[in-house]
């Protein structure tokens, strides 16, 4: 079963989708779309807030490699 981790939040759904597209480009660039994906969902307990989430489709393989972590850190969330 896949697991989902919160990456960042935005007040507007369209802004969250824009961030999702940016994160998806990182996944494509690093050729890891077979294991990871990104999605937008309402943030529980926060009215009107939207979250961008990283989905690990195969969590049984263990935590993300250092390469994946560095890829997202180098991207950095937009302000």
Secondary structure, 3 states (H helix, E strand, C coil): CCEEEEEEEECCHHHHHHHHHHHHHHHHHCCCCCCEEEEEEECCCCCCCEEEEEEECCHHHCCCCHHHHHHHHHHCCCC
